[in-house]
Amino acid sequence: MGSKKLAAVAEASGAIFIHRSFDWRLVIKVDGPGPLNGLIGERRSYFSGREAMCWAEYYGQPVM
């Protein structure tokens, strides 16, 4: 979600930005969602999903 903003900052500073996307679901599957680990799966999914939706809305990006 922040890649467009990061690319604009890099361009303005003359730096090179190389975007390499990855699947956050794989990271969360291994590491867990952080402070929400104590919640049951359904509740944890709601909070993780809602946070992604909020950031996407903030940056004007679609949730994939």
Backbone torsions as a table, in degrees:
resi	resn	phi	psi	omega
1	MET	NA	-30.4	-178.5
2	GLY	-94.5	4.4	-174.7
3	SER	-65.7	-35.6	179.1
4	LYS	-66.1	-41.6	179.3
5	LYS	-67.0	-42.3	178.7
6	LEU	-62.7	-40.7	178.0
7	ALA	-63.1	-38.4	178.8
8	ALA	-66.4	-40.3	178.2
9	VAL	-65.1	-43.7	179.0
10	ALA	-61.5	-44.5	-179.8
11	GLU	-63.0	-42.8	-179.7
12	ALA	-64.3	-29.5	-178.1
13	SER	-94.8	-5.4	-179.1
14	GLY	84.4	8.0	179.5
15	ALA	-84.3	163.8	177.1
16	ILE	-102.7	130.0	179.8
17	PHE	-115.6	122.3	177.2
18	ILE	-114.8	114.2	-178.0
19	HIS	-88.4	125.6	175.8
20	ARG	-126.2	105.0	-178.2
21	SER	-77.2	157.6	176.0
22	PHE	-150.7	168.7	-175.1
23	ASP	-94.0	105.4	179.6
24	TRP	-59.5	-28.9	-179.2
25	ARG	-59.5	-34.6	178.4
26	LEU	-68.9	-38.1	178.4
27	VAL	-65.3	-47.7	-178.1
28	ILE	-65.7	-34.8	178.7
29	LYS	-60.7	-39.0	-178.9
30	VAL	-82.9	-44.9	-171.7
31	ASP	-95.6	-20.9	-176.3
32	GLY	85.7	163.9	-176.2
33	PRO	-86.2	20.5	176.1
34	GLY	81.7	-131.6	-173.0
35	PRO	-64.7	-9.3	179.6
36	LEU	-89.0	3.7	-176.8
37	ASN	-56.0	-29.6	-177.7
38	GLY	-78.0	-6.3	-178.3
39	LEU	-87.0	153.6	175.2
40	ILE	-66.9	158.6	-173.4
41	GLY	-52.8	-45.2	-177.9
42	GLU	-63.8	-42.4	-179.0
43	ARG	-68.4	-41.4	179.4
44	ARG	-62.5	-42.8	178.6
45	SER	-60.9	-41.1	179.8
46	TYR	-61.8	-50.0	-177.5
47	PHE	-64.7	-42.8	179.2
48	SER	-63.7	-44.3	179.4
49	GLY	-65.1	-41.5	-179.1
50	ARG	-65.3	-38.9	179.2
51	GLU	-63.2	-43.2	178.1
52	ALA	-61.8	-41.1	-179.9
53	MET	-64.6	-40.1	179.5
54	CYS	-63.2	-45.1	179.6
55	TRP	-66.2	-39.0	178.4
56	ALA	-62.3	-42.8	178.1
57	GLU	-63.6	-42.8	-179.8
58	TYR	-59.0	-42.6	-178.7
59	TYR	-90.7	-0.3	179.7
60	GLY	66.2	35.6	-177.9
61	GLN	-115.9	151.2	176.5
62	PRO	-76.7	151.9	173.1
63	VAL	-88.8	126.8	-177.2
64	MET	-98.5	NA	NA
